[in-house]
Structures are given as structure tokens and as C-alpha cells.
């Protein structure tokens, strides 16, 4: 499996976390689209695991210090 570009992955994670922080203001379809894209990008069916994987990949890449500091979802 090829890892997605870190810049694109970071944008996906940021947008998903922003929209789910205040879900009442976000269209459900956009949240579902982001969740699906994250899952496909990381090769998993669980959004929590997809976020954890994305954060781990970003931390390995060295471009994302916030991902390294964030607790991993189970």
C-alpha cells in the first residue's frame, strides 16, 4: 500500500477533526466523505484507527509534531 502524500493527509486529518469538533455546523455528508477518504487512504474500515494511522505516518514523516504529541486512538 502506498502512503498518501503527507500534505494531503494532514489536510484530511485537520478538516475531519475541525468538522467533528462542532458537528452541528458541519454537513453530515462532508464528515462521512472525509471519514471514508481517511479510511481508504490508510487501508482500514475504522475511522479511529484511520486517524491513529494517519497521525503515526505524519509523525514518521517528521513534518507533523502535533501528531506525535496526540494520543493514539484505539
C-alpha positions as CSV (number, residue, x, y, z in Angstrom):
1,X,0.0,0.0,0.0
2,X,1.3,3.4,-0.9
3,X,1.1,6.1,1.8
4,X,-0.7,9.2,0.8
5,X,1.2,12.5,0.4
6,X,1.8,13.9,3.9
7,X,0.4,17.3,2.9
8,X,-2.9,15.8,1.7
9,X,-3.1,13.5,4.7
10,X,-2.5,16.4,7.1
11,X,-5.3,18.4,5.4
12,X,-7.7,15.4,5.7
13,X,-7.0,14.9,9.4
14,X,-7.3,18.6,10.2
15,X,-10.5,19.1,8.3
16,X,-12.1,15.9,9.8
17,X,-11.1,17.0,13.3
18,X,-12.3,20.5,12.8
19,X,-15.7,19.4,11.5
20,X,-16.2,16.7,14.1
21,X,-15.3,19.2,16.9
22,X,-18.6,21.1,16.2
23,X,-20.7,18.6,14.2
24,X,-23.8,20.7,14.3
25,X,-22.2,23.2,12.0
26,X,-20.9,20.7,9.5
27,X,-22.8,18.8,6.9
28,X,-23.0,15.2,7.7
29,X,-22.2,14.2,4.2
30,X,-18.9,16.1,4.3
31,X,-17.9,14.4,7.6
32,X,-18.9,11.0,6.0
33,X,-16.8,11.8,2.9
34,X,-13.8,12.7,5.0
35,X,-14.2,9.6,7.2
36,X,-14.4,7.4,4.1
37,X,-11.4,9.1,2.4
38,X,-9.3,8.7,5.6
39,X,-10.3,5.0,5.8
40,X,-9.4,4.3,2.2
41,X,-6.2,6.3,2.5
42,X,-5.0,4.3,5.4
43,X,-6.4,0.9,4.4
44,X,-8.8,0.4,7.4
45,X,-12.5,0.4,8.0
46,X,-12.5,2.2,11.4
47,X,-12.2,6.0,11.5
48,X,-10.5,6.0,14.9
49,X,-7.9,3.6,13.6
50,X,-7.5,5.6,10.4
51,X,-6.8,8.7,12.3
52,X,-4.3,7.0,14.5
53,X,-2.6,5.5,11.5
54,X,-2.6,8.9,9.7
55,X,-1.1,10.6,12.8
56,X,1.6,7.9,13.1
57,X,2.5,8.2,9.4
58,X,2.7,12.0,9.7
59,X,4.9,11.7,12.8
60,X,7.2,9.2,11.0
61,X,7.5,11.7,8.1
62,X,8.8,14.3,10.5
63,X,6.6,17.1,9.2
64,X,4.0,16.8,11.9
65,X,4.9,17.3,15.6
66,X,1.2,17.7,16.7
67,X,0.5,14.2,15.5
68,X,3.4,12.8,17.6
69,X,2.1,14.6,20.7
70,X,-1.5,13.5,20.2
71,X,-2.7,10.3,21.9
72,X,-3.4,7.5,19.5
73,X,-7.0,6.4,19.2
74,X,-7.8,2.7,19.6
